[in-house]
Amino acid sequence: MKKIIYGLLLLILGSHWNSWAAARLPVLQEMVIDSALLGEKRDLVIYLPEGYQNSQERYPVLYLTDGDIQGPHTAGTVDYLAKFDQMPPMIVVGIVNPPETRARDLTVTPSEKQNPNQLKNADRFLAFVEKEVIPFVKQNYRTLDYQMLSGTSHGGQFAINALVKRPGLFNDVIAISPSLYWNNHQLLGLAEQALKSDQLQGRLYVSIANEEPTMTEPYQRFVELLARYPSDRLVVGSETFSDETHNTTVLQGQYFGLKHLFSGWGIPETPQTLADLQAIFERRSKLLNIPMVIPEDRAAGYGQWLQFLNRQADALALLQWNRETYPQSLNAHISLIRAYLHFSLAEDARAALEVALKTLNELSPEQKAQLEALFT
């Protein structure tokens, strides 16, 4: 029994073990932007999801600070989770922050030195991301209107500053071990003002490791602020990795951050009815703001699982929907005919064969023989 169920899972989820052997890794491209806002050239490291170059699909985008350091493992995490259908495939854009400009790029300007008419530090770099990097990516790559921002340490400070200063620019923000001590906890005050006025929106995931009080105390104050001013417009998740340090927490922070933000994306590895699957794909559609439909192979796989469990009504409802939704899929027709035969519904199976023969375009003699062989 366990072997049969395991085989069904492989059928539904795809044989990752075999396909990965020949699969391409995310494609890496290095780009340079000659920034008018910064008055200098800046490097981007861009990872395109597997299959990008052979499709016309559009993808969400994850923007990442310290892209030369954090880009490779983050792109690998996204690729891994997407392969197991725990999140959508994404374009990962790593923005390089070299040591000589990193603090300038990512940290907020002291309050007494702020000039609303002349952006500095993190605010100027945020303007660079919004007005130059994002348009560049949208112009040169197939993107959805869905974007995330992730940063660590000073990059985490930058991510929270972006959430506060430009609410709505990013759908999701991940801030790992953010340096909230900066400028005497200045960003905490800015965040509290924004929270009080209910300005923030989107989804936020923050995490901290086993670190010095300089890091953990302002982080805890920030988490308490988020709890003190709850909002329907801002969904928050937080986590502490007590077995990690400031320098080792990024891998787990990115992985669990992405898992948390896309917690409703995956399909449980249990039998799913048509209503179950439609609810999941409705959530996906709402999240990315694009129509998403259950794929033909996924519907067929779950239909066969329900058939194996002899859940006749559920199996037939899913497989009938699959044939109606994908009328040119030979597999959808075959799966439904087999289900009718399994449940000893010979007349329905014959009627389904006639539908297949009339519906499928350019049916080859071999395919026609394959359909008729189901009855022998």
ABEGO torsion letter per residue (X at the ends): XAAAAAAAAAAAAEBAAAAAAABBBBBBBBBBBBBAAAGBBBBBBBBBBBGAAABABBBBBBBBBGAAAAAAAAAAAAAAAAAAGABBBBBBBBBBBBAAAAAAAABBBBAAABBAABBBEAAAAAAAAAAAAAAAAAAABBBBBBBBBBBBEAAAAAAAAAAAABBGABABBBBBGBBAABGGGAAAAAAAAAAAAGABBEBBBBBBBBBBAAAAAAAAAAAAAAAABBBAABBBBBBBBAABBAAAAAAAAAAAAAAAAAAAABBBBBBBBAAAAAAAAAAAAAAAGBBBBBBAAAAAAAAAAAAAAGBAAAAAAAAAAAAAABAABAAAAAAAAAAAAAAGBAAAAAAAAAAAAAABBGBBAAAAAAAAAAAX
